[in-house]
Amino acid sequence: MDAPIYGLVGRGRAARHMARYLELEGQNVRGWHRGSPTPPAEALSGAEIILLAISDSALEPFIADNPGIADRPLVHFSGSLTIAGAHGLHPLMTFGPEAYDLDTYRSIPFVEESGSRGFRELFPHLVNPVWTIDPELKPLYHALCVLAGNFTTVLWLKAMDDFEDRLGLPREMLRPFLERTAANTLANGRAAMTGSLARSEAGTIERDLRGLTGDPYHQVYTAVAHASGAEEVNR
């Protein structure tokens, strides 16, 4: 099967990573972004499949404003939206400022919507693992992705910043702790939980909360303690 020609809309992180992945796989990609000198229909005239790597809020307006590309399959990468006339394929990965290597790109799981055109048909030459969910479950799916990814990043950055700014400790000393936490969670599930939350040690938890007096993360700690099942935590 001949590889299709892809038209890629966007130049944010997701777009840059998708472009790099397709480039590494030897796929033919034509791009357009808001700074391009030509309109989308002209820039993407030879593309057989259009990839919309733009923000969720821009997806439906872009499709409505560009009927000249609607005669070809449209693919979006939103993890939470289901859009009539476009196929949703969400890459379950965090995209940093630097490109990844080919093995990393190939390992990214894609989540497709049941009842829609699938990943294997749209990307016949890519080997990524693929999973299917009901479109109605996408808001829950995406919320869990944000909890697991961005929320943990926010918490680690909080610890790193306060180690340096408030405790006078180097942020780098947290690296082994972060790496082992991730490894234990993957290997052991709930058994990776340790310390006062795992043992519901109310006294230790309350001392922790006193240490966070006046800090907006006081509420975060309290909420996570309750969500984890720790008992006797005062709000």
Buried (B, 14 or more C-beta within 10 A) or exposed (E): EEBBBBBBBBBEBBBBBBBBBBEBBEBBBBBBBEEBEEEBBEBBEEBBBBBBBBEBEBBBEBBEEBEEBBEBBBBBBBBBBBBEEBBBBBBBBEBEEEBBEEEEBBEBEBBBBEEBBBBBEBBEEBEBEBEEBEBEEBEEBBEEBEEEEEEBEEBBEBBBEBBEEEEEEEBEEBEEEEEEBEEBBEEEEEEBBEEBBBEBBBEBBBEBBEEBEEBEBBEBBBEBBEEEEBEEBEE
